[in-house]
Amino acid sequence: MGAVSRARLAQLAGALAAALACAVLAPSALACPGGYSYAGLYALRSAAGIGASLSMLDAPNVAGGHVAAWVGVGGPGLGPHGTDEWLQVGLASFDSPAGRLYYELALPGQEPKYVELASGIEPGRIMRVAVMELPLSHDEWIVITPTGIAGPFHLPHSHAAWAPIATAESWARGGSYCNVYAYRFGDVELAHAGGSWTRLRHSEKLQDPGWRVHRLSRSTFSATAA
């Protein structure tokens, strides 16, 4: 799976403008973008965790690669000395439309580890998931899902370092391989020092060309094909 870097977030506005300019000259160029693309929200400040109620509004169509909806922290280049480090949990679909509950852990200097927790998840089924730092143990994180608690995982230098993200994701080879998804993120919450949780209030959109983020409230949104 993928994670979003700070540099990636900063580039979105310019990339969107460039993409729109290209679309005027070649409308089909953006129909099936290759690589990773995202549609979601990112918090404006660091937090000790993030949770949301995830569901598929419709069965995804995965022509090549995967689609996912996840909440998480960290990203490429955000670990010690510019290493990759992140923790995310959510729903993913690969070669079949049914969803899979998973978490993914990336530690400095190691390949990301994908762990599947459940499969056969159908549209409309709501899965409450979260990642959070243990209140009394800096840099120690857990994953919370309906299947139980995973961890703790030691993420070096992560304490008070990352602004959480709630996003849908697609990875495709591009060309004629077009992925389509429709996810709902309900009641997105942030964790704070001491273990308290509050609804997400201040955030910015993460929206690549071809995808649409529709805010239903400050803390609830859908992510779909544009």
C-alpha positions in Angstrom: 0.0 0.0 0.0 1.1 3.6 -0.1 1.5 6.5 2.3 1.6 10.2 1.6 4.6 12.4 2.2 4.6 16.1 3.2 6.2 17.0 0.0 3.4 15.1 -1.8 0.8 17.2 0.0 2.6 20.4 -0.9 2.7 19.5 -4.6 -1.0 18.8 -5.0 -2.1 22.3 -5.8 0.5 22.8 -8.5 -0.1 19.3 -9.9 -3.9 19.9 -10.1 -3.3 23.1 -12.1 -0.9 21.4 -14.4 -3.3 18.5 -14.9 -6.2 20.8 -15.8 -4.0 22.5 -18.3 -3.1 19.2 -19.9 -6.7 18.1 -20.0 -7.5 21.0 -22.3 -5.1 19.7 -24.8 -5.6 16.0 -24.3 -8.8 15.1 -22.4 -8.1 11.4 -22.4 -4.7 11.7 -20.7 -6.1 11.8 -17.2 -8.7 9.0 -17.7 -6.5 6.3 -16.2 -3.5 7.8 -14.3 -0.8 5.4 -13.4 0.8 5.1 -10.0 -0.6 6.2 -6.7 -3.5 8.7 -6.4 -5.4 9.9 -3.3 -8.7 11.5 -2.2 -9.1 12.3 1.5 -8.3 14.7 4.3 -5.2 15.4 6.4 -5.1 17.1 9.8 -3.3 20.4 10.1 -1.6 19.5 13.4 0.1 16.5 14.8 -2.0 14.1 16.9 -1.6 10.9 18.9 -3.8 8.9 16.6 -6.8 8.8 14.2 -9.9 6.8 13.9 -12.9 6.5 11.5 -15.8 4.4 10.5 -15.0 3.1 7.0 -17.4 1.5 4.5 -17.7 0.9 0.8 -20.6 2.8 -0.8 -20.4 0.5 -3.8 -18.3 -2.4 -4.9 -15.0 -1.2 -6.3 -13.8 -2.0 -9.8 -10.1 -2.9 -9.7 -8.8 -3.3 -13.3 -5.2 -3.4 -12.2 -3.4 -2.9 -8.9 -5.5 -2.1 -5.8 -7.8 0.4 -4.1 -8.0 1.2 -0.4 -9.5 3.4 2.3 -7.3 4.0 5.4 -6.4 6.1 8.3 -2.9 6.5 9.5 0.2 8.4 10.4 3.7 8.9 9.0 4.8 8.4 5.4 7.7 8.2 2.9 10.7 10.1 4.2 9.1 11.0 7.5 11.1 8.6 9.7 14.5 9.1 11.3 17.1 10.4 8.9 14.6 10.6 6.0 13.6 6.9 6.2 10.1 5.6 5.4 8.0 5.0 8.5 4.2 4.7 8.8 1.3 2.9 10.3 -2.1 2.6 8.6 -5.3 0.6 8.9 -8.3 0.3 6.6 -10.1 -1.6 3.8 -8.4 -2.8 0.6 -9.5 -4.5 -2.6 -7.3 -6.2 -5.1 -8.4 -8.8 -7.7 -12.0 -9.0 -6.4 -14.4 -6.3 -5.3 -14.9 -7.7 -1.8 -13.0 -5.6 0.9 -10.2 -6.8 3.1 -9.5 -5.4 6.5 -5.8 -4.8 6.9 -3.1 -2.8 8.6 0.3 -1.9 7.2 3.5 -1.1 9.1 6.6 0.5 7.6 9.7 0.7 9.9 13.0 2.5 9.1 15.2 0.4 6.8 12.6 -2.4 6.4 10.1 -3.3 3.7 6.5 -2.4 4.6 4.5 -5.3 6.2 0.9 -5.8 5.0 -1.2 -7.9 7.4 -4.7 -9.0 6.5 -7.2 -9.2 9.4 -10.5 -10.1 7.7 -11.9 -10.7 4.2 -15.2 -10.8 2.3 -16.3 -7.3 3.5 -19.3 -6.2 1.4 -20.5 -2.7 0.6 -22.5 -1.1 3.4 -20.7 -2.9 6.2 -19.1 -0.4 8.6 -15.7 -1.0 10.1 -14.5 1.2 13.0 -10.7 1.4 12.8 -8.0 3.5 14.5 -4.3 3.8 15.1 -3.1 5.5 18.3 0.0 6.1 20.4 -0.1 4.5 23.8 -0.7 7.4 26.3 2.1 6.5 28.7 4.6 5.1 26.1 6.0 7.5 23.6 6.6 6.0 20.1 4.6 2.9 20.9 1.5 2.5 18.6 -1.4 0.1 18.4 -4.0 -0.7 15.7 -7.6 -1.0 16.8 -10.2 -2.9 14.6 -13.3 -5.0 15.2 -11.0 -8.0 15.2 -9.1 -6.7 18.2 -5.9 -4.8 19.0 -2.6 -5.3 17.2 0.8 -4.1 18.5 2.3 -2.3 20.2 4.7 -1.3 17.4 7.8 0.8 18.1 7.9 3.7 15.6 11.1 5.7 16.4 10.8 9.5 16.6 7.1 9.4 16.0 5.9 11.1 19.2 4.2 14.5 18.3 5.8 14.3 14.9 3.0 13.5 12.4 -0.3 15.0 11.3 -2.7 12.0 10.7 -4.4 11.3 7.4 -7.7 9.7 6.4 -7.7 8.9 2.7 -8.8 6.7 -0.2 -6.0 5.4 -2.4 -5.6 3.8 -5.8 -2.6 2.2 -7.4 -2.9 1.4 -11.1 -0.5 0.7 -13.9 -2.2 3.4 -16.0 -3.1 3.3 -19.6 -6.2 1.1 -20.0 -6.2 0.0 -16.4 -8.8 2.2 -14.6 -9.7 1.6 -10.9 -13.0 2.9 -9.5 -14.0 3.2 -5.8 -16.6 4.8 -3.5 -15.7 5.0 0.2 -17.3 6.7 3.2 -15.3 8.0 6.1 -17.6 8.5 9.1 -16.9 10.4 12.3 -13.2 10.9 11.8 -11.6 11.5 15.2 -8.1 12.5 16.5 -6.4 11.1 19.6 -4.6 13.5 22.0 -2.1 13.1 24.7 -3.6 11.3 27.7 -5.9 9.2 25.5 -8.8 11.6 24.8 -10.5 11.7 21.4 -12.2 14.6 19.6 -13.9 14.9 16.2 -11.7 16.2 13.3 -12.4 19.9 12.9 -9.5 21.4 10.9 -8.2 19.7 7.8 -7.3 20.1 4.2 -8.3 18.1 1.2 -6.0 15.6 -0.4 -7.5 15.3 -3.9 -5.7 14.1 -7.0 -7.2 14.5 -10.5 -9.9 12.0 -11.3 -11.1 11.7 -7.7 -13.6 13.7 -5.6 -13.8 14.4 -1.9 -17.3 15.4 -0.7 -17.5 16.7 2.8 -20.7 15.7 4.6 -19.5 17.4 7.8 -16.2 18.5 9.2 -15.5 14.9 10.3 -17.4 12.8 7.7 -16.8 12.6 3.9 -17.0 10.4 0.9 -14.2 9.7 -1.6 -15.3 8.7 -5.1 -14.4 8.9 -8.7 -14.9 12.4 -10.1 
